[in-house]
Amino acid sequence: MKVSLSLLAIMAAAWLVAAQQPAPDLVLSNGKIITVDERFSVAQAIAIKGERIVAVGANSEILPLAGSNTRRIDLRGRAVIPGLIDNHMHLLRAGATWKWEVRWDGVGSRKAALDMLRARGKTIHRGEWIYNLGGWTIDQFADDKRPFTRDELDEVAPENPILLQASYYETYLNSRALQMLGLDGKTSTSEWVVRDAGGQPTGRILEAGVREVAAKLPVAPPNEIEASTRAMLQDLNRAGLTTFGSAGCEQELLPVYRRLADEGKLTVRVFCITGVGTGTSPEQVNRALPQIAQMKVFQGTNYIDHIFFGESVYGPLHDPMFLVKSDPTPDQLALWRRIITEIAKARLPLHVHAELEDTIDAFLDQIEAVNKEYPIKNLRWVLAHGNRLRECESWACTPQ
């Protein structure tokens, strides 16, 4: 009898606690809730109130929490994961072009990609741009990995200018685009315009000209940027992305995000990666160093905040994305070290662009030296990208 009374008392107490808590807005049950906790445990159900998870557990534990107004979803065995975080993107400015881009994220064949361009050309007026700005590489096309040609793109949309930007590596243009950008014929002296044996542009633009060409594209006018941004956020959410780090966080675009947050319509969290502009010379570095201590981070909200110094520390040591090898000089590294010393003294998190092994090795040497004088533990210093690390031949494979 004592055991039964004790059990009843426990059940009554549990019911009382549940009754005192507001009912959740949403309960997901009968699924695989992948918690990513310390044990990487998987639960059956989850309860959510507002912006917070209030309970995770078995169906028998979570379902009784639901109230009369709680939305219930039977997952039927499907999985639920935490929202994904992309640590480094340039998405604020992407919102100004997203609505007009032909996105090739996840497109596996060249034929399918060209068909998408052709379909876009049929829905717009003659002379309007068809373009994309990164998010793909020629290597993703299983059927044909050759660079796009001017003639090939002319056939797809002869009456519309086409610009295809493969990351920051190369850009491909058709004849109309070359004409509208003033790059047709033999008059252009830009070295990054690839030419054939007769001196005519092939439509291929090398890395050195990618940004200059992209800067001439039409973008959304101010009254359309919010709609384009919201379309982008919906696509990101569909892919599971709920948080991203944005290098730059352009000041003219942040008000759009703040307005969406204030209205309860912002469906991502944004953390900004910004610096003070340390320049490309010792004189510019000297002028910038005192500004580092004035930087303020973690002054924003749960949705929008500045939390890192970055992405570039010192311009000459900002690796281009598709080089194979770098050769940082002692003078450059000395200036880089002066800058990160001030960042460490100011107790700032650091998020630094680093692509190549020689650059990364040199950066780590400088960081280790600074750490001896100004410990960086718990400051969350990050080397972003690391695209050119060789498998099991670098510091990344060293046993810890």
C-alpha positions in Angstrom: 0.0 0.0 0.0 2.9 2.4 0.8 4.3 1.8 -2.7 1.0 2.4 -4.3 0.4 5.6 -2.3 3.9 6.8 -3.2 3.3 6.1 -6.9 0.0 8.0 -6.8 1.7 10.9 -5.1 4.4 11.1 -7.8 1.7 10.9 -10.6 -0.3 13.6 -8.9 2.7 15.9 -8.6 3.6 15.3 -12.2 0.0 16.2 -13.3 0.1 19.3 -11.1 3.4 20.5 -12.7 2.0 19.9 -16.2 -1.2 21.7 -15.3 0.7 24.7 -14.0 2.7 25.1 -17.2 1.1 26.9 -20.2 0.2 24.4 -22.9 2.7 24.3 -25.8 1.8 25.8 -29.2 3.0 22.8 -31.1 3.6 19.1 -30.4 5.4 16.8 -32.8 5.0 13.1 -31.9 5.7 9.6 -33.1 8.9 10.5 -34.8 12.7 10.6 -34.4 13.7 13.8 -32.7 17.4 14.0 -33.2 18.5 16.2 -30.2 22.3 16.5 -30.9 22.7 16.6 -27.1 25.9 15.2 -25.4 24.7 11.7 -25.9 23.2 12.3 -29.4 20.0 10.9 -28.1 16.9 10.4 -30.2 13.4 11.0 -28.7 9.9 10.3 -29.9 8.2 13.7 -29.4 8.9 17.4 -28.8 6.8 20.3 -27.5 7.4 23.9 -28.5 6.1 27.2 -27.0 6.7 30.4 -28.9 10.4 30.3 -29.9 11.4 27.8 -27.3 11.5 24.0 -27.0 9.9 23.2 -23.7 10.1 19.5 -23.6 11.6 16.5 -25.4 10.8 12.8 -24.6 8.6 9.9 -25.2 5.1 10.2 -26.7 3.7 9.3 -23.3 5.5 12.2 -21.7 4.9 14.9 -24.3 1.4 14.3 -25.6 -0.3 15.0 -22.3 1.2 18.5 -22.3 -0.9 19.5 -25.3 -3.9 21.8 -24.6 -7.1 22.4 -26.5 -5.3 25.0 -28.8 -2.1 23.0 -29.3 -1.3 22.1 -32.9 -0.5 18.4 -33.1 1.6 16.8 -35.9 2.0 13.0 -36.2 5.4 12.6 -37.8 4.7 8.9 -38.7 8.3 8.0 -38.0 9.9 10.9 -39.8 13.0 12.6 -38.4 13.3 16.1 -37.0 16.7 17.8 -36.8 17.8 21.1 -35.3 18.0 24.0 -37.7 21.2 24.0 -39.7 23.8 26.7 -39.3 26.0 27.9 -42.2 29.0 29.6 -40.6 30.0 31.7 -43.5 27.9 33.1 -46.4 27.2 36.4 -48.1 23.5 36.3 -48.0 22.5 39.8 -47.1 23.6 41.1 -50.4 22.3 38.0 -52.1 18.8 39.1 -51.1 19.1 42.0 -53.7 19.5 39.5 -56.6 18.0 36.2 -55.4 14.6 36.8 -57.0 16.2 37.3 -60.4 18.8 34.5 -60.3 18.5 31.1 -61.9 19.8 29.1 -59.0 21.7 25.9 -59.7 22.1 24.6 -56.1 21.9 20.8 -56.3 21.4 20.7 -60.1 23.4 17.6 -61.2 23.5 17.9 -65.0 24.6 20.5 -67.5 21.5 19.7 -69.6 19.2 20.5 -66.7 21.1 23.7 -66.0 20.8 24.9 -69.6 17.1 24.0 -69.7 16.6 26.2 -66.7 18.2 29.1 -68.5 16.1 28.4 -71.6 12.9 28.3 -69.5 13.8 31.6 -67.9 14.4 33.2 -71.2 10.8 32.4 -72.3 9.3 34.2 -69.3 11.1 37.5 -69.6 11.3 40.3 -72.1 13.9 40.6 -74.8 17.1 42.3 -73.4 16.5 41.4 -69.8 19.3 39.7 -67.9 19.5 36.0 -67.1 22.1 35.4 -64.4 23.3 33.6 -61.3 26.0 34.6 -58.8 27.7 31.5 -57.4 26.3 28.6 -55.5 27.5 26.2 -58.1 30.6 24.8 -59.8 31.2 23.3 -63.2 32.3 20.1 -61.5 28.8 19.4 -60.2 27.6 18.5 -63.7 28.0 14.7 -64.1 27.3 14.7 -67.8 29.7 17.5 -69.0 32.3 19.4 -66.9 33.6 21.6 -69.7 33.5 25.4 -69.3 30.4 27.1 -70.9 31.1 28.7 -74.2 29.8 31.9 -75.8 28.1 30.0 -78.7 26.5 27.5 -76.3 24.9 30.3 -74.3 23.9 32.2 -77.4 21.9 29.2 -78.5 20.1 29.1 -75.2 18.9 32.7 -75.2 20.1 34.7 -78.2 18.0 37.8 -77.3 19.0 38.0 -73.6 22.3 38.7 -71.9 23.5 35.7 -69.8 26.0 35.8 -67.0 26.9 32.7 -65.1 29.3 33.1 -62.1 30.9 29.9 -60.9 31.6 30.8 -57.3 34.3 33.5 -57.5 36.5 31.4 -59.9 35.2 32.2 -63.4 32.2 33.8 -65.2 30.7 32.8 -68.5 29.0 35.3 -70.8 27.1 35.1 -74.0 27.4 37.6 -76.9 24.6 39.9 -75.7 26.2 40.1 -72.2 29.6 40.9 -73.7 28.0 43.6 -75.7 26.1 45.2 -72.8 29.2 45.1 -70.6 31.4 46.7 -73.2 33.6 43.7 -73.5 32.9 42.6 -77.1 35.3 43.0 -79.9 39.0 43.7 -79.5 38.8 47.1 -77.8 38.7 45.9 -74.2 42.1 45.8 -72.7 41.1 43.8 -69.6 43.5 40.9 -69.1 40.9 38.8 -67.4 38.9 38.5 -70.6 39.8 35.2 -72.3 40.2 35.5 -76.1 40.5 33.1 -78.9 43.4 33.0 -81.5 41.8 35.8 -83.4 41.6 38.1 -80.4 37.8 37.8 -80.0 36.4 37.3 -76.4 35.3 33.7 -75.8 32.8 34.7 -73.1 35.0 33.4 -70.3 36.1 35.8 -67.5 38.9 34.9 -65.2 38.8 35.3 -61.4 40.4 38.7 -61.4 37.4 40.1 -63.3 34.6 38.2 -61.6 33.6 40.9 -59.1 34.0 43.8 -61.5 31.7 42.2 -64.0 29.1 41.2 -61.4 29.0 44.7 -60.0 27.5 45.9 -63.3 24.4 43.7 -63.1 21.0 45.1 -62.3 19.8 44.4 -58.8 16.5 44.9 -57.0 15.4 48.5 -56.4 14.9 49.5 -52.8 11.1 48.8 -52.9 11.7 45.2 -54.1 14.6 44.1 -51.9 12.4 42.9 -49.1 10.3 40.7 -51.3 13.4 39.2 -52.9 15.0 38.7 -49.5 11.9 36.9 -48.2 11.9 34.6 -51.2 15.6 33.8 -50.5 14.8 33.0 -46.8 12.0 30.7 -47.8 14.4 28.7 -50.0 17.0 28.6 -47.2 14.3 27.3 -44.7 13.3 24.6 -47.2 16.9 23.4 -47.1 16.8 23.3 -43.3 18.9 26.5 -42.8 17.8 28.6 -39.9 21.0 30.5 -39.0 23.9 31.9 -41.0 27.0 34.0 -40.6 27.2 36.9 -43.0 30.6 38.4 -43.9 30.1 42.1 -44.2 26.4 42.6 -43.1 25.9 45.6 -45.4 24.5 48.5 -43.5 22.0 49.4 -46.1 20.4 46.0 -46.0 20.3 45.4 -42.2 17.1 47.5 -41.8 15.2 45.0 -43.9 16.2 42.2 -41.5 15.4 44.3 -38.4 12.0 45.2 -39.8 11.2 41.6 -40.5 12.4 40.6 -37.0 10.2 43.4 -35.4 7.2 42.1 -37.3 7.8 38.5 -36.3 8.5 37.5 -39.9 12.3 36.8 -39.8 12.7 33.0 -40.2 16.5 33.0 -39.8 19.0 34.2 -37.3 21.9 36.3 -38.6 25.3 36.8 -37.0 27.5 39.4 -38.6 31.2 39.2 -39.3 32.7 42.7 -39.5 36.0 44.4 -39.1 37.6 47.9 -39.1 39.3 47.9 -42.5 43.0 47.2 -41.8 43.9 47.9 -45.4 46.8 46.7 -47.5 49.9 48.6 -46.2 51.7 49.2 -42.9 50.5 52.8 -42.8 46.9 51.7 -43.1 47.4 49.0 -40.4 48.9 51.6 -38.0 45.8 53.8 -38.4 43.4 50.8 -38.0 44.9 49.2 -34.8 43.4 51.7 -32.3 40.0 51.1 -33.8 40.0 47.4 -32.9 39.6 48.1 -29.2 36.5 50.2 -30.0 34.6 47.4 -31.6 31.5 46.2 -29.8 30.1 42.7 -30.2 27.0 40.9 -28.8 25.1 44.2 -28.6 22.2 42.9 -30.7 19.3 40.5 -30.4 18.7 36.8 -30.7 18.0 37.3 -34.3 20.6 39.8 -35.5 23.9 40.5 -33.9 27.6 41.3 -34.6 29.7 38.6 -33.0 33.0 38.2 -34.9 35.9 40.3 -36.2 36.5 39.3 -39.8 36.4 38.0 -42.4 39.7 39.5 -43.6 42.5 40.4 -41.1 45.0 41.9 -43.5 44.2 42.3 -47.3 47.4 40.8 -48.8 46.9 37.6 -46.8 43.3 37.1 -48.0 43.7 33.9 -50.1 41.9 33.9 -53.5 39.5 30.9 -53.5 41.0 28.8 -56.3 44.7 29.2 -56.1 46.7 26.0 -55.3 49.5 27.5 -53.3 50.3 30.6 -51.3 53.5 32.2 -50.1 52.9 34.6 -47.2 56.0 36.7 -46.6 57.6 37.5 -43.1 56.7 41.2 -43.5 53.0 40.3 -44.2 52.8 37.9 -41.3 54.3 40.4 -39.0 51.5 42.9 -39.8 48.9 40.1 -39.6 50.3 39.2 -36.1 50.1 42.9 -35.0 46.4 43.0 -35.9 45.4 39.7 -34.2 47.4 40.8 -31.1 45.0 43.7 -30.8 42.0 41.5 -31.5 43.2 39.1 -28.7 43.8 42.1 -26.3 40.3 43.3 -27.0 38.9 39.8 -26.3 37.1 39.6 -29.6 36.0 36.5 -31.4 37.8 36.1 -34.7 36.5 34.6 -38.0 39.3 34.7 -40.6 39.2 33.8 -44.3 41.9 31.1 -44.9 42.0 28.8 -47.9 45.5 27.3 -48.5 47.7 25.1 -46.3 50.7 27.4 -46.4 48.6 30.4 -45.3 46.8 28.3 -42.6 50.1 26.9 -41.2 51.5 30.5 -41.1 48.4 31.8 -39.4 48.5 29.0 -36.8 52.1 29.9 -36.0 51.1 33.5 -35.3 48.1 32.5 -33.3 50.1 30.2 -31.1 52.7 33.0 -30.5 49.9 35.5 -29.6 48.2 33.0 -27.4 51.2 32.8 -25.1 50.9 36.5 -24.2 47.1 37.0 -24.6 45.3 33.6 -24.2 42.5 33.2 -26.7 40.7 30.3 -25.0 36.9 30.5 -25.2 37.1 33.4 -27.7 36.0 31.1 -30.6 38.6 31.9 -33.1 37.7 30.3 -36.5 39.6 29.7 -39.7 36.9 29.8 -42.4 36.9 27.9 -45.7 40.0 25.7 -45.7 39.1 24.5 -49.2 42.6 23.5 -50.3 43.6 21.2 -47.4 45.2 17.9 -48.6 43.7 14.8 -47.1 45.7 13.5 -44.1 48.8 15.5 -45.0 48.0 18.6 -43.0 47.6 19.8 -39.4 43.9 18.8 -39.7 44.9 15.2 -39.6 47.3 15.4 -36.7 46.1 13.3 -33.7 45.0 15.4 -30.8 
